[in-house]
């Protein structure tokens, strides 16, 4: 079995990854994901592993500013982060619009981003074009489907918007990518992948 360079964070994360066939594979040896958030995401994957796709994991780190890449696609068979995307958060989570998420909420009408684990559900075409529904798995995001918290693309997540304003715009709580990044996401991420949102 191929072994990756040892890192304290990666080795700590590997201890949580008992659901994989090769549990000794370290996750994120590149060190792109904050170790505490990675540990929470892997623990959530272990808790929901009976329903989630076993090949991939998506982690959204809303502790990072919206100008940074903060949505990570992890290949669970290699442990590597395959892609990293910029992602907009909800306006109710960032009332001063400084690009940082200040708070999570799952309250209907809050326009805030909910935290926790989701399963990537069906694709559909809505007012933002191709989109992906999300099913909340935790008490902190149980209203996700009723609130229409989904993954979609929007102009305020495009590189031109970032270049003009130095940050992305805000959603009504959805995870929002640029059109190019959404196309990559739709192609590379299997349905029923676990998506973990935290900070």
Kinemage of the C-alpha trace (Angstrom):
@kinemage 1
@onewidth
@group {chain A} dominant
@subgroup {mainchain}
@vectorlist {calphas} color= white
{ca unk a 1} P 0.000 0.000 0.000
{ca unk a 2} L 1.269 3.427 -0.906
{ca unk a 3} L 1.988 5.591 2.114
{ca unk a 4} L 1.797 9.361 2.119
{ca unk a 5} L 4.145 11.721 3.970
{ca unk a 6} L 3.381 11.688 7.669
{ca unk a 7} L 1.908 14.818 9.225
{ca unk a 8} L 0.526 15.144 12.731
{ca unk a 9} L -2.826 16.447 11.476
{ca unk a 10} L -3.148 13.797 8.792
{ca unk a 11} L -2.294 10.971 11.167
{ca unk a 12} L -4.815 12.263 13.707
{ca unk a 13} L -7.468 12.378 11.013
{ca unk a 14} L -6.607 8.866 9.860
{ca unk a 15} L -7.566 7.494 13.261
{ca unk a 16} L -11.131 8.638 12.624
{ca unk a 17} L -11.376 7.014 9.216
{ca unk a 18} L -12.283 3.508 10.356
{ca unk a 19} L -15.093 3.212 7.809
{ca unk a 20} L -12.646 2.899 4.909
{ca unk a 21} L -11.271 -0.438 3.667
{ca unk a 22} L -7.737 0.866 4.252
{ca unk a 23} L -8.096 2.733 7.524
{ca unk a 24} L -4.374 3.543 7.675
{ca unk a 25} L -4.598 5.940 4.720
{ca unk a 26} L -4.103 9.478 6.045
{ca unk a 27} L -6.687 12.013 4.941
{ca unk a 28} L -5.508 15.342 3.506
{ca unk a 29} L -1.756 14.808 3.728
{ca unk a 30} L -1.499 18.120 1.837
{ca unk a 31} L -2.683 19.882 5.001
{ca unk a 32} L -5.307 21.985 3.190
{ca unk a 33} L -8.134 21.454 5.689
{ca unk a 34} L -7.972 22.673 9.281
{ca unk a 35} L -7.359 19.575 11.459
{ca unk a 36} L -10.176 20.282 13.936
{ca unk a 37} L -12.759 20.640 11.167
{ca unk a 38} L -11.406 17.593 9.351
{ca unk a 39} L -11.767 15.555 12.527
{ca unk a 40} L -15.399 16.666 12.956
{ca unk a 41} L -16.183 15.840 9.330
{ca unk a 42} L -14.643 12.381 9.581
{ca unk a 43} L -16.514 11.677 12.804
{ca unk a 44} L -19.724 12.706 11.042
{ca unk a 45} L -18.867 10.446 8.118
{ca unk a 46} L -18.394 7.556 10.540
{ca unk a 47} L -21.780 8.295 12.129
{ca unk a 48} L -23.605 8.497 8.795
{ca unk a 49} L -21.440 6.088 6.803
{ca unk a 50} L -24.234 3.563 6.307
{ca unk a 51} L -26.122 6.014 4.072
{ca unk a 52} L -23.294 8.035 2.492
{ca unk a 53} L -21.299 7.302 -0.664
{ca unk a 54} L -18.017 5.691 0.488
{ca unk a 55} L -15.752 7.230 -2.156
{ca unk a 56} L -15.911 10.991 -1.521
{ca unk a 57} L -16.448 13.602 1.184
{ca unk a 58} L -17.072 17.339 0.819
{ca unk a 59} L -16.016 19.701 3.622
{ca unk a 60} L -17.053 23.360 3.628
{ca unk a 61} L -14.958 25.521 5.970
{ca unk a 62} L -16.912 28.683 6.706
{ca unk a 63} L -14.212 29.885 9.084
{ca unk a 64} L -12.365 31.033 5.970
{ca unk a 65} L -13.301 34.257 4.172
{ca unk a 66} L -15.449 33.972 1.060
{ca unk a 67} L -12.537 35.201 -1.052
{ca unk a 68} L -10.680 31.955 -0.239
{ca unk a 69} L -11.200 28.447 -1.548
{ca unk a 70} L -13.013 26.740 1.293
{ca unk a 71} L -15.073 23.846 -0.101
{ca unk a 72} L -12.918 20.731 -0.365
{ca unk a 73} L -13.600 17.544 -2.306
{ca unk a 74} L -11.815 14.647 -0.596
{ca unk a 75} L -11.244 11.339 -2.351
{ca unk a 76} L -11.682 8.806 0.443
{ca unk a 77} L -9.939 6.063 -1.518
{ca unk a 78} L -6.658 8.011 -1.733
{ca unk a 79} L -7.084 10.457 1.165
{ca unk a 80} L -6.267 13.371 -1.137
{ca unk a 81} L -8.117 16.647 -1.615
{ca unk a 82} L -8.953 16.508 -5.320
{ca unk a 83} L -10.558 19.928 -5.718
{ca unk a 84} L -11.039 23.127 -3.735
{ca unk a 85} L -13.709 25.708 -4.554
{ca unk a 86} L -14.831 29.131 -3.419
{ca unk a 87} L -18.333 29.045 -1.930
{ca unk a 88} L -20.715 31.806 -0.896
{ca unk a 89} L -22.613 31.706 2.408
{ca unk a 90} L -25.951 33.121 3.566
{ca unk a 91} L -26.633 36.820 4.116
{ca unk a 92} L -28.185 36.075 7.508
{ca unk a 93} L -24.874 34.550 8.575
{ca unk a 94} L -22.902 37.650 7.549
{ca unk a 95} L -25.053 40.720 8.286
{ca unk a 96} L -22.168 43.181 7.970
{ca unk a 97} L -21.123 41.614 4.642
{ca unk a 98} L -17.420 41.512 5.434
{ca unk a 99} L -16.952 38.121 3.769
{ca unk a 100} L -16.854 36.145 7.025
{ca unk a 101} L -19.616 33.900 8.333
{ca unk a 102} L -20.484 35.086 11.859
{ca unk a 103} L -23.218 32.631 12.821
{ca unk a 104} L -25.122 29.584 11.627
{ca unk a 105} L -28.879 29.174 11.728
{ca unk a 106} L -31.482 26.723 10.463
{ca unk a 107} L -34.423 29.002 11.251
{ca unk a 108} L -36.755 29.438 8.262
{ca unk a 109} L -36.601 32.973 6.902
{ca unk a 110} L -33.197 33.676 8.482
{ca unk a 111} L -31.295 33.599 5.145
{ca unk a 112} L -28.473 32.048 7.178
{ca unk a 113} L -26.313 29.035 6.412
{ca unk a 114} L -27.032 25.922 8.527
{ca unk a 115} L -24.156 23.832 9.841
{ca unk a 116} L -23.807 20.078 10.026
{ca unk a 117} L -23.842 17.033 7.765
{ca unk a 118} L -25.884 16.723 4.588
{ca unk a 119} L -26.406 14.068 1.966
{ca unk a 120} L -26.107 15.234 -1.595
{ca unk a 121} L -29.510 14.481 -3.120
{ca unk a 122} L -31.072 14.836 -6.554
{ca unk a 123} L -30.105 17.240 -9.303
{ca unk a 124} L -32.779 19.566 -10.687
{ca unk a 125} L -33.077 22.691 -12.813
{ca unk a 126} L -34.379 25.770 -10.996
{ca unk a 127} L -34.137 29.542 -11.202
{ca unk a 128} L -30.347 29.276 -10.879
{ca unk a 129} L -30.061 26.550 -13.521
{ca unk a 130} L -28.647 23.155 -12.590
{ca unk a 131} L -28.738 22.701 -8.831
{ca unk a 132} L -28.362 19.960 -6.214
{ca unk a 133} L -30.725 19.397 -3.314
{ca unk a 134} L -29.354 18.713 0.159
{ca unk a 135} L -30.875 16.596 2.912
{ca unk a 136} L -29.865 17.703 6.406
{ca unk a 137} L -28.792 14.872 8.708
{ca unk a 138} L -28.365 16.809 11.964
{ca unk a 139} L -30.684 18.817 14.253
{ca unk a 140} L -28.730 21.927 13.175
{ca unk a 141} L -29.809 21.559 9.525
{ca unk a 142} L -33.019 19.529 9.707
{ca unk a 143} L -34.959 22.233 7.825
{ca unk a 144} L -32.582 22.287 4.866
{ca unk a 145} L -34.924 20.734 2.312
{ca unk a 146} L -37.948 22.752 3.457
{ca unk a 147} L -35.835 25.926 3.320
{ca unk a 148} L -34.546 24.998 -0.162
{ca unk a 149} L -30.943 25.044 1.050
{ca unk a 150} L -29.214 23.689 -2.058
{ca unk a 151} L -26.005 23.902 -4.060
{ca unk a 152} L -26.200 26.158 -7.122
{ca unk a 153} L -24.242 28.729 -9.117
{ca unk a 154} L -24.779 32.496 -9.191
{ca unk a 155} L -23.190 35.625 -10.633
{ca unk a 156} L -22.104 36.772 -7.167
{ca unk a 157} L -19.785 33.751 -6.899
{ca unk a 158} L -18.028 34.425 -10.216
{ca unk a 159} L -14.342 35.486 -10.363
{ca unk a 160} L -15.384 38.841 -11.872
{ca unk a 161} L -17.484 39.613 -8.779
{ca unk a 162} L -14.594 38.647 -6.512
{ca unk a 163} L -12.190 40.792 -8.505
{ca unk a 164} L -14.490 43.818 -8.227
{ca unk a 165} L -15.511 43.517 -4.568
{ca unk a 166} L -12.753 41.424 -2.964
{ca unk a 167} L -15.302 38.901 -1.648
{ca unk a 168} L -18.231 36.845 -2.887
{ca unk a 169} L -21.837 37.903 -2.579
{ca unk a 170} L -24.274 36.237 -0.211
{ca unk a 171} L -27.004 33.647 -0.688
{ca unk a 172} L -30.201 32.874 1.228
{ca unk a 173} L -28.305 30.117 3.029
{ca unk a 174} L -27.327 28.006 0.027
{ca unk a 175} L -23.818 26.844 -0.864
{ca unk a 176} L -23.077 28.800 -4.038
{ca unk a 177} L -20.295 28.225 -6.574
{ca unk a 178} L -19.207 29.852 -9.796
{ca unk a 179} L -20.699 28.273 -12.926
{ca unk a 180} L -17.373 26.651 -13.819
{ca unk a 181} L -16.864 25.206 -10.336
{ca unk a 182} L -20.438 23.918 -10.201
{ca unk a 183} L -19.916 22.123 -13.514
{ca unk a 184} L -16.814 20.438 -12.057
{ca unk a 185} L -18.710 19.584 -8.870
{ca unk a 186} L -21.610 18.045 -10.795
{ca unk a 187} L -19.197 15.938 -12.827
{ca unk a 188} L -16.903 14.749 -10.029
{ca unk a 189} L -19.091 14.353 -6.930
{ca unk a 190} L -21.361 11.293 -6.678
{ca unk a 191} L -24.907 11.513 -5.423
{ca unk a 192} L -25.288 10.739 -1.701
{ca unk a 193} L -21.843 12.120 -0.953
{ca unk a 194} L -21.678 13.461 2.599
{ca unk a 195} L -21.261 17.245 2.717
{ca unk a 196} L -20.041 18.592 6.068
{ca unk a 197} L -20.463 22.322 6.756
{ca unk a 198} L -18.728 23.895 9.741
{ca unk a 199} L -16.163 26.417 10.917
